[in-house]
């Protein structure tokens, strides 16, 4: 579920439109899970992946 957020060099897809679709599908079933996923992937996971040193 988090692959659209990760850059391709880390095995992800780096696709913003795909992540929007994931959140949209989740929101159809459970809004709380969709909001949690958007928060974890957007402001939390993405900066760590982009700016953390290996």
N, C-alpha and C positions, 0 to 999 in steps of 0.2 A: 504494500500500500504506500510505502514511502519512496519507492523507486523514482517516481516522477520528480521528486525534489532533489535527489542526489545528482551530482555531476556525472557525466558519462565515464570519466576516468576512475570513478569509484564504483562502477557497476550500475549506476543509475541511468535515468533517461533524460533528465534535465528538461522536462516538458511542463510548462506552466498550464497549458490548456488541458493536459491529461490530469494534472492535479486538481484543477477546477472541476473536472468531470467526476473525479473520485469523491470530492466533497459534496457535489450535487447529488450523487447517488446515495451517499451516506445520509444526507439531509432528508431524503425521501423516506428513509426508514426510521432514523433517530437523529433529531436535530442536535442533541447534546453531544453525541459522538462526532458529528460533522464539525461542530464548533471546536471541540477538543482537537480533532485532527488538523484543522486549519491553524490552530494556535501552535500546536507542537511542530508542525512542518514549516510554517511561515516564519514567525519571529524567533523560534527557538532552534530548530534543527538546521535550517539553511545557513545562518551565520556561522554556526559551529563548523559546518562542513567547509564553508568558503574560506574562513579565516583562521582556523585552528592549524597549528603546525604539527606535522607528523612526527 
